[in-house]
């Protein structure tokens, strides 16, 4: 993928990995717009020269309005990154967890589908472009305190595979980014093994720049997650990660 002359929309690009990748695309020479819910972050990004658009992926009308605004300003848009997501812990023995379940699915999975649906006709009409979806290593190797997060990201992986097959021959590529734990928004405190954001983003951009671009963008730190079943390490790793259930209120393990 040539990163030097693209027009990119990063949905969920107001913080964390999304904001870092937006900056990397811009530094490589691409025109970059960012969508998100934080007015303050959007104002800051606009001040830095990014296109900035309010969007709530849990609201279909908001997604459609953002699409129209983006395409009016950037009719040459060729790359859409679906970066938005929430990570919530849930105790499945407590019925109250279902609100976290609903929020997670509506944001991570249904939100991704809303954004893809909104921009598919434009990219197909262009006959060239790319969706970059974002799943997670947790979608392949669950982290038990976050069961619906894992399920939502496994679903994004499966949806990406199906989308790629359905768009075959249209000129629109589907690339799946599979992050491991990355040190953003306090992740380094929760997980001292989280990858530094700068190193992660550098590796991601190097992989995206390959020709051909990999269908799955897998940094070295996520390979143990992605291939755990193949490598026969899945059961042991899930058991190790289950120790984190002690993080849930009222749980000792």
MIMILUM-171228 format. One record per residue (C-alpha): chain; x, y, z. Coordinates in nm, 4 decimals. Layout:
BEGIN
kette,x,y,z
A,X,Y,Z
...
# end
This chain:
BEGIN
kette,x,y,z
A,0.0000,0.0000,0.0000
A,0.1381,0.3373,-0.1024
A,0.1043,0.5520,0.2100
A,0.2291,0.8739,0.0524
A,-0.0728,0.9894,-0.1440
A,-0.3892,0.8536,0.0125
A,-0.6947,1.0257,0.1521
A,-0.7706,0.8550,0.4817
A,-1.0540,0.8714,0.7311
A,-0.9737,0.7312,1.0751
A,-1.2974,0.6724,1.2657
A,-1.2093,0.6599,1.6339
A,-0.8924,0.8575,1.5712
A,-0.9227,1.1103,1.8527
A,-0.7084,0.9159,2.0995
A,-0.4776,0.6191,2.1472
A,-0.3807,0.4021,1.8531
A,-0.6186,0.5803,1.6173
A,-0.4709,0.9219,1.6811
A,-0.1177,0.7890,1.6489
A,-0.1933,0.6194,1.3159
A,-0.3651,0.9325,1.1862
A,-0.0431,1.1203,1.2544
A,0.1639,0.8498,1.0870
A,-0.0494,0.8573,0.7713
A,-0.0168,1.2351,0.7590
A,0.3600,1.2188,0.8116
A,0.3835,0.9724,0.5219
A,0.2203,1.2276,0.2917
A,-0.1473,1.1323,0.3017
A,-0.4424,1.3641,0.3572
A,-0.6071,1.2585,0.6822
A,-0.9470,1.3163,0.8378
A,-1.0450,1.1954,1.1837
A,-1.3869,1.1089,1.3201
A,-1.4796,1.0820,1.6852
A,-1.7079,1.1926,1.9667
A,-1.4837,1.4256,2.1685
A,-1.5354,1.7909,2.0657
A,-1.2185,1.8939,2.2473
A,-1.0038,1.6316,2.0765
A,-1.1574,1.7130,1.7381
A,-1.0843,2.0815,1.7880
A,-0.7234,2.0010,1.8742
A,-0.6885,1.7838,1.5660
A,-0.8431,2.0500,1.3441
A,-0.5864,2.2932,1.4830
A,-0.3139,2.0502,1.3768
A,-0.4444,2.0473,1.0199
A,-0.6549,1.7306,1.0207
A,-1.0085,1.7162,0.8933
A,-1.2231,1.6700,1.2028
A,-1.5735,1.5257,1.2041
A,-1.8091,1.4389,1.4860
A,-1.9399,1.0838,1.4640
A,-2.1110,0.8446,1.7013
A,-2.0909,0.4954,1.5551
A,-2.3769,0.3749,1.7749
A,-2.6123,0.6171,1.5951
A,-2.6917,0.5422,1.2316
A,-2.8016,0.8978,1.1569
A,-2.4724,1.0317,1.2980
A,-2.2737,0.7942,1.0788
A,-2.4646,0.8950,0.7665
A,-2.4272,1.2655,0.8429
A,-2.0539,1.2230,0.9011
A,-2.0186,1.0296,0.5759
A,-2.1897,1.3074,0.3812
A,-1.9725,1.5738,0.5437
A,-1.6517,1.3785,0.4833
A,-1.7285,1.3065,0.1178
A,-1.8284,1.6673,0.0536
A,-1.4898,1.7838,0.1784
A,-1.2884,1.4834,0.0579
A,-1.4542,1.3386,-0.2530
A,-1.1279,1.1597,-0.3296
A,-1.1468,0.9560,-0.0049
A,-0.9935,0.6131,-0.0668
A,-0.9175,0.4629,0.2756
A,-1.1477,0.4164,0.5762
A,-1.0088,0.2925,0.9086
A,-1.2629,0.1633,1.1629
A,-1.0651,0.2221,1.4809
A,-1.3447,0.2924,1.7324
A,-1.3861,0.0555,2.0251
A,-1.4542,0.0130,2.3945
A,-1.2964,-0.2332,2.6390
A,-1.5136,-0.3130,2.9411
A,-1.4677,-0.5725,3.2132
A,-1.7701,-0.7918,3.2911
A,-1.8586,-1.0367,3.5641
A,-2.0842,-1.2829,3.3837
A,-2.2262,-1.4025,3.7176
A,-2.3805,-1.0575,3.7647
A,-2.6833,-0.9941,3.5391
A,-2.5959,-0.6246,3.5399
A,-2.3073,-0.7041,3.3038
A,-2.5490,-0.7011,3.0107
A,-2.5326,-0.3226,2.9771
A,-2.1593,-0.3543,2.9152
A,-2.2332,-0.6314,2.6670
A,-2.4789,-0.4140,2.4771
A,-2.2444,-0.1156,2.4671
A,-1.9505,-0.3266,2.3535
A,-2.1333,-0.5015,2.0707
A,-2.3008,-0.1828,1.9495
A,-1.9714,0.0054,1.9394
A,-1.7158,-0.2546,1.8369
A,-1.9150,-0.4731,1.5987
A,-2.2327,-0.2963,1.4891
A,-2.0478,0.0366,1.4828
A,-1.7884,-0.1117,1.2511
A,-2.0611,-0.2427,1.0216
A,-2.2397,0.0944,1.0192
A,-1.9233,0.2714,0.9069
A,-1.8433,0.0109,0.6423
A,-2.1980,0.0199,0.5068
A,-2.1870,0.3992,0.4890
A,-1.8710,0.4126,0.2780
A,-1.8930,0.0935,0.0696
A,-2.0936,0.2503,-0.2171
A,-1.8417,0.5351,-0.2484
A,-1.5373,0.3085,-0.2556
A,-1.6997,0.0620,-0.4959
A,-1.7915,0.3474,-0.7319
A,-1.4293,0.4624,-0.7239
A,-1.3157,0.1143,-0.8173
A,-1.0198,0.1455,-0.5809
A,-0.9600,0.1929,-0.2117
A,-0.9346,0.0116,0.1168
A,-1.1104,-0.0587,0.4417
A,-0.8803,-0.1140,0.7380
A,-1.0767,-0.2915,1.0091
A,-0.9447,-0.3340,1.3621
A,-0.9885,-0.6576,1.5519
A,-0.7607,-0.7595,1.8416
A,-0.5320,-1.0323,1.9623
A,-0.7984,-1.0872,2.2286
A,-1.0326,-1.1957,1.9500
A,-0.8075,-1.4972,1.8959
A,-0.6935,-1.5560,2.2546
A,-0.9657,-1.4396,2.4962
A,-0.8943,-1.2332,2.8057
A,-1.1618,-1.3720,3.0419
A,-1.2369,-1.0484,3.2324
A,-1.3463,-0.8936,2.8992
A,-1.5633,-1.1632,2.7407
A,-1.7796,-0.9469,2.5159
A,-1.4793,-0.7457,2.3989
A,-1.3206,-1.0729,2.2883
A,-1.6433,-1.1830,2.1181
A,-1.6858,-0.8503,1.9397
A,-1.3328,-0.8567,1.8043
A,-1.3622,-1.2204,1.6928
A,-1.6742,-1.1101,1.5079
A,-1.4905,-0.8198,1.3442
A,-1.2336,-1.0708,1.2190
A,-1.5009,-1.2953,1.0689
A,-1.6855,-0.9979,0.9198
A,-1.3630,-0.8699,0.7644
A,-1.3027,-1.2064,0.6003
A,-1.6538,-1.2094,0.4535
A,-1.6313,-0.8459,0.3439
A,-1.3049,-0.9161,0.1635
A,-1.4645,-1.2047,-0.0244
A,-1.7710,-1.0004,-0.1208
A,-1.5650,-0.7026,-0.2412
A,-1.3268,-0.9179,-0.4417
A,-1.3000,-0.7796,-0.7934
A,-1.4242,-0.4305,-0.7027
A,-1.0797,-0.2834,-0.6435
A,-1.1574,-0.2303,-0.2753
A,-0.9171,-0.4079,-0.0414
A,-0.9959,-0.5179,0.3133
A,-0.7028,-0.5141,0.5554
A,-0.7450,-0.6305,0.9145
A,-0.5259,-0.4747,1.1819
A,-0.4837,-0.7072,1.4817
A,-0.3319,-0.5167,1.7772
A,-0.2000,-0.6781,2.0952
A,-0.2068,-0.4776,2.4188
A,-0.0606,-0.1357,2.3403
A,0.0459,0.1175,2.6036
A,-0.2268,0.3789,2.5635
A,-0.4759,0.5316,2.8074
A,-0.3111,0.3719,3.1075
A,-0.2673,0.0269,2.9537
A,0.0950,0.0257,3.0647
A,-0.0311,0.0281,3.4262
A,-0.2781,-0.2562,3.3709
A,-0.0396,-0.4580,3.1582
A,0.3325,-0.3851,3.1951
A,0.3920,-0.6037,2.8889
A,0.1913,-0.3719,2.6643
A,0.3822,-0.2586,2.3572
A,0.4967,0.1038,2.3510
A,0.2646,0.2982,2.1207
A,0.5463,0.4434,1.9111
A,0.7038,0.1033,1.8428
A,0.3670,-0.0504,1.7624
A,0.2748,0.2248,1.5167
A,0.6119,0.2047,1.3429
A,0.5721,-0.1696,1.2904
A,0.2142,-0.1264,1.1671
A,0.3080,0.1361,0.9100
A,0.5972,-0.0756,0.7859
A,0.3604,-0.3696,0.7347
A,0.0975,-0.1540,0.5630
A,0.3634,-0.0248,0.3242
A,0.4476,-0.3733,0.2019
A,0.3505,-0.4772,-0.1492
A,0.1229,-0.6582,-0.1467
A,-0.0239,-0.5355,0.1799
A,-0.0903,-0.8279,0.4168
A,-0.4547,-0.9200,0.4635
A,-0.3851,-0.9275,0.8359
A,-0.1443,-0.6754,0.9842
A,0.0243,-0.8724,1.2611
A,0.3005,-0.7095,1.4627
A,0.5404,-0.9519,1.6272
A,0.3823,-0.8952,1.9677
A,0.0460,-1.0365,1.8577
A,0.1679,-1.3559,1.6913
A,0.1360,-1.5612,2.0125
A,-0.2325,-1.4605,2.0262
A,-0.3090,-1.5103,1.6595
A,-0.1555,-1.8553,1.6306
A,-0.2154,-1.9986,1.9804
A,-0.4538,-2.2701,1.8591
A,-0.2268,-2.3680,1.5706
A,0.0769,-2.3790,1.7992
A,-0.0939,-2.5835,2.0705
A,-0.0515,-2.3151,2.3367
A,-0.4145,-2.1980,2.3503
A,-0.5376,-2.3860,2.6590
A,-0.2346,-2.2992,2.8706
A,-0.2463,-1.9326,2.7715
A,-0.6193,-1.8993,2.8419
A,-0.5618,-2.0593,3.1837
A,-0.2838,-1.8092,3.2553
A,-0.5017,-1.5178,3.1463
A,-0.7896,-1.6446,3.3590
A,-0.5918,-1.5483,3.6692
A,-0.6864,-1.1911,3.5849
A,-1.0456,-1.2688,3.6872
A,-0.9281,-1.1670,4.0326
A,-0.9445,-0.8095,3.8981
A,-1.3255,-0.8265,3.9048
A,-1.4905,-0.6813,4.2152
A,-1.5690,-0.9504,4.4701
A,-1.3696,-1.2151,4.2849
A,-1.0616,-1.3872,4.4165
A,-0.9951,-1.5973,4.1083
# end
